[in-house]
Amino acid sequence: MLFNPKTWLKFSIINLLIVALLGMLMRYKMGFEFSYFNQTNLLHSHSHFAFAGWISHTLMVLMVLFLEKKGSLKKEKKSINYNYILTANLICSYGMLMAFIVQGYAMVSIFFSTMSIIVSYVFCYQFWKDLKFVAKENLSVHWFKGALFFNVISSIGTFSLAYMMANKNVYQNEFLASIYYYLHFQYNGWFFFACMGLLIALFNIKGTKKTFYAKSFWLFFFACIPAYFLSILWLKLPLWIYVLTVLAALAQVYGCFRLLYLFYKSKVFVIKNYPTLLRSILFFIMFAFSLKIVLQLGSVIPSLGQLAFGFRPIIIAYLHLILLAVISQFLLFYIFSQDFFKFTFNIKIGLALFAFGVFLNELFLMLQSITAFSNIFIPIMNELLFGAALIMVLGLSLVVFGIIKKNVLYDPNHNIKY
């Protein structure tokens, strides 16, 4: 049974639609009368399924495609291994999706969550082994190894939470620190580093060890670890940790803008060959990532950091900036820029609507945060956020409709354009 990305990528887009539907349902419950379903349970289902069923699943599929392009999946046994891993990951994802809605944090949902982590360990082990067949000079290899490393260590946060709950010794500071630990090493580690590996492969970026493209990996890798403390500066950390955290934030700002400059300068002619919509999405991603880095730097100011991480709308806006405006948009850009699907009219309109919905969502969340600081209440804010969520769902529905129709998804000769 050979590795067939057609089915796996269809699951990716459909899963993203499910994530959006759950988000829209939660927004509807906030703005209108709807007594069905527990809001907290929906939130847990939404977040766990987004991480495992959409982002991690898609990253794994695209990373396996990278190996296939590099000739590391010539043996059928390896393809079967990855098919089993992806199947297991989806089973765990759908298990968490349903279990969290029905019972919240309980035996079944915890079982599927634990199994999902174990599946991720198996993937990391298998993929790390197979990377040895890719030339060490390939810059993507370092980024992929970094992604696998951060994916594994992020689970420490999950097990820490489980330990506290099992012993019924849940302290607020330790509880939040564990959550932020998991989130940080997922979206700033596993997600970001995997996307960088895919980006480098996509644009065929090459360079020696002396080039900034090569050095940037180590800059972001070593900065990622102390950058975690940006999320918990309210714990009154020792001065030396604070200084290290500030240096990490500054290093990431430098690395971000220099990378963006080099990338645009060297690949501007390649970017111009993409359709207008995909070019616009790419520039939107670059802007969103730059904004994320700048906001992250601002959080080193203790008073601002404590205010931000203590105010729910800001946390939600920041997380969605990363997960929707940067990671999700990049994955969609990657899939459709590589002709895995025919770029039909329905898909174009759907992607445009989804991007517009993401923009509106961030805009409304930002307004909600600013007005709250000024003690100004916008009475229709929940309705506006529901409208943004509805636009995203409509857009993704068009995309799903476009991929379910008879659609050429994958070149049978495996001619992936890297």
N, C-alpha and C positions, 0 to 999 in steps of 0.2 A: 504494500500500500504506500504509494509515493506521496510526498508532501504536496498537498493541493491548497494553495493560498486562496482560491476562489471562495470556498466555503467559509474559511476562517475570517476573511475580511468582510464577508457579508454579515457574519455574526458581530463583528466589530461595530459596524454602522447601526445595526438593529439594536445592539446593546446601548449605544450612545443615545438612541431615541428613547429607550426605556429609562435611562438616567434622566433625560430631559422631562419625560412624562411625570416621573416622581417629583422632580423639582417643581413642575407646574402644579401638581396636586398640592404640594406643601404651600405654595404661594396662594392657591385658591382657598385653602383652609384659613389662611391669615386674613384674607380680604372679604370672605363671604361665609355664610353659614353652611357648614358641612361637618356633621358630627361623626361621620364614619372614619375609621382608622386613627390610630394614635400618632400624634405629630412627631414625638421623639422616635418612635419605632420607624416611621417613614424616613426620618433623617438618617438613622443608622443604616437602613436598607439602601438609601440613595448614595451615601458616601462609600460604603463598602463595595457596592456593585460598580460604582464609578471607578474606583481604584483597581478592582480585580477584573471585572467583566468588560470594561471599556479600555482603560489606559494600559494596564499590565498585559492584557490579552493582545492588544494591538501591537504593543512594543515587542512582545515575544514573537508574533507572526512576522513582523518586518525584520527582526534580528535574524530569524531563521532564514528568511529570504536572502539576507546578506551572506550567510554561510553558503547557501545554495549557489549564489553568484560566484563565490570564491572557490567553488568546487569541493567544499567540505562535506557535502551530503551525497556523495556518489554511491555510498552503500545504502541499500534500501532499509537496512536495519536502523540507521540513524534517523531516516524520515519517519519510520514507525515510532521510534522513541518520542520524537517531538509531537507526533499526532496524539499519542497517549497523554503526554504532558498537557497539551492544549485542551484535550477533551476533559481531563481531570480538573483543570483550572475552570473551565466553563461549568462543570457540574457543581463545583464549590461556589462559584459566583451565583448561579441560579438558586442554589441552596440558601446562601446568605440573603439573596434578594427576597425570597419568600419567608424564610424563618424570622428575619428581623421585623418584617411587616406584621406577622402573626403574633410573635411572642416577645419581640425586643431581645435584650441580652438574656438568653437562657440556654439550656443545654444544647438544643439543636443548632442554634445560630453560632454558639461558641465552638461546637464541633466543626461546622463548615469553615469558620474563620481559621481554626487551627489547621485544618487540612489544607486550606488555601496557602498558608505559610509554608507547610511542608512541600506542597507542589512547587512553590517558588524556589525552595532550596534545591529541589531536584533539577529544575530548569537551569538554575545558576551553575550547578555542578556540571551538567551535561554541556551547556554552552561554553563554559570555561575550558573544558576539555577539547571541544571542537575548535576553539579559537587558535589552538596551537598549529592548526593546519593552514592558517592565514598568515601571510608574510608579516613579520614583526614591524616592517617599515610602514605598514598600513596604519595611518593615524587613528582610524576608527577603533582599532583593537584596544588601545589604552582607554578610550572613553567607554567602551562596552565593559571592560574589566572593572572600571570604576563604578559603573552602573550596577553590576552584579554585587560588588562589595557593599555598596550602600543599601541595596535591596535586602541583603542578609542582615546587616547590623540594625536596620530600621525595626526589625522584628523584636529587638530587645525592649522597645517601648511597649509593644503589645503584650509581651510576656510579663513585663513589670506591672501593667494594669491588671492582668489576670491574677497575678500573685496577690496584689492588694485586695482585689475583690474576693478571692478565695479565703483569705485570712480575715476578711471584714475589717481591715485596717486601712481605710481610704482617707488620706489626708489631702486637703485641697491642693496645696503646692506640689506635692509629689504626683498627684493625679494629673494635674495640668502639664507638669514637666514631662511626664511620660507620653501624653497625647502629642505635645509639641515635638518631642523627640521623634516619634514615629512619623508625623507629618513632614517634618523638616527633611529627614533622610529619605523619605519617599519622593517628595516633589523637587527638592533641591539636589537630591542624590540620584536615586534610581531613574526617575522620570527625565530629569534634565540631562544627565550624562548619556542615557540611552538615546535621547533625541539628538544630542550633539554627534554621537557616533553615526547615526543615520544621516544627519545633515552633511557631514564630511564625506560620507560615501555617495550621497545623492549628487553633490556638486563636484565629486572627484577631486577633493582638496588634497594636495600632496605637499610635502615639505620635509626637510631634514630636521635633525634634533635641534639645530640652531635657530630654526624659524620660530616665530611667535605662535604659529598654529600648533607646533609641537609643545612648546613651553606652556601654552595656555592650559593644557590639561592639568599639569602639576600645580599651576596657580589656583585653578578652581578646585582641584582635589584637596589640597592642603587648607584652602580657605573654607571649604564646606564644613569641615569638622568643628572648628571654633565658632563658625557662623550660627551654629545651633543655639549658642548662648544669647543671640539676639532675641530669641523667643522667650527667654526666661530672665531678662535683666531685672525684673521686679523681685527676684529672689535675693537681691543685695549680694552679688557675687564679689569675691576678692578683687582687688584693684588690678592685679596682673591678668586675670581672666578677662576683665573689662577691656583692658588695653589690647589684648590679643584679639578680642572680638571686633574692636574698632578697626584694627589692622586688616582683619579678614574682610570686613565690609568694604574698606577702601580698595583692597586688592581686587575684589569682585567688580567694583565699579570700573577700575582701570582695565581689567581684563575684558569686561563686557563691551565697552566703547571702542577699545582698540580692535577687538575681534570683529565687531560690526563694521568698522571702517575698512579693515583689510578684506573682509568678505565682500562688501559692496564694491570696493575698488577692483578686486580681481575677478569678480563674477557678474559684473553689471551687464555684460553682453549676453551671458547665459540667461540672466533673469529677464532680459527684454524679450527673449524668445517664448516666454510663457504667456498664456492668455491674460488679458487685462484683469480678470477677476482673481486669478491665482496670484498675479503680481501684487494686487491690492491686499490680498490676504497675507502674503509674505511680509509686506511693509507694516501691516497691522500687528503681526507677530513681533517684528523687530521693535516697534514702538512700545508694545505692551511689556516686552521683556526689559527694555530700557527703563520704563516706568517702575517696574517691579524692583529693579536693582537700586534705583534712586530712593524709592520709599524704604527699602531695606536699610539703606545708609542712614536715612533720617531717624530710624528707630534706635540708633546708638545713643541718641539724646535720652537720658533716663526718663525724664518727665513725659516725653512724647511716646517712648516705647511702652511705659506703664499705662498711659492713656489708651494707646492703640490696642494693646493686647487685653485690656480690660473692658473694651467696648465691642460688643458682638457684631454690629453692622460693619465695623472696620475689618474685623477678622474675616467675616464672610466675603467682603469685597476683595480683600487681599488674596484669599484662597481661590476665589473664582477668577481673579486676574491671572493667576498662575495656571490653574487647571483648565479654564475655558479659553481665555484669550491667548495663552501661550501654548500649552501642551496639546490641548484638543484641536486647536486651529492648525498647529503644525502637523499633527498626524493626518488630518483631513487634507491639508496641502500636499503632504507627501504622497498619499494614496492617489489623489486625482492628478497630480503632476506627472506621475509615472505611468499613466494610461492603464492602470489596473481595471478601470472602468471607462466606458465611452463617456466623454464629457458632453452629455446630452443637455437639452434646454432645461428639462426638469431639474437635473442635478445642479446646473448653474444657478438657477433661481433659488433652489433649496440652500445651497452653500451661501449665497448672498444674504438670504433671509436669516440664516443661522448666525452669520457674522454680525449682522445688524442687531439681532436680538442680544448677542453677547455684549455688544457696545452699549446698548440701552440698559442692560442689566447692571453693568459697571457704573454707568452714568447715574442711574437712580440710586444705587447703593452709596455712591460718593455723596450725592445730594442728601441722602438720608443721614449720613454721618455728619456732614457739615451743619445741617439744620439742627441736628440734635445738640451739637455743641453750643449753638446759639439759642437753645430753648425755643426753637421754632418747630411747630408740628405741621406736617403736610398731610391733610386728612385722606388724600387719595394715593398715598405712597404704596400701600399694599396692592392696590389695584393696578398701579403703574408697573410694579414688579411682576405681577401676574401677567400683564400684557406683554412684557419682555419675554417671559418664560413661554407664553403662547406662541410668540413669533419664532422662537427657537424650535419649538415642537413642530410647527407648520413647516419650517425649513427642512428639518431632518426627515419629516414625513415624505416630502418631495424627493429627497435624496434616496431614502429607502425604496420608494416607488421606482425610482430610476434604476437601482441596482437589482431589484427583483425581476424586472422585465428582462427579456432576452438581451443580455448585455455582455460584450466581449470584455472579460475581466483580466485575463492573464495569457500572455503569449505562450503557446504550447512548447515553443523552443526555448522557453526560459530566458528570453532576451530582456532582462531587467535593465533599465537605463540607469546606470550609476555613473 
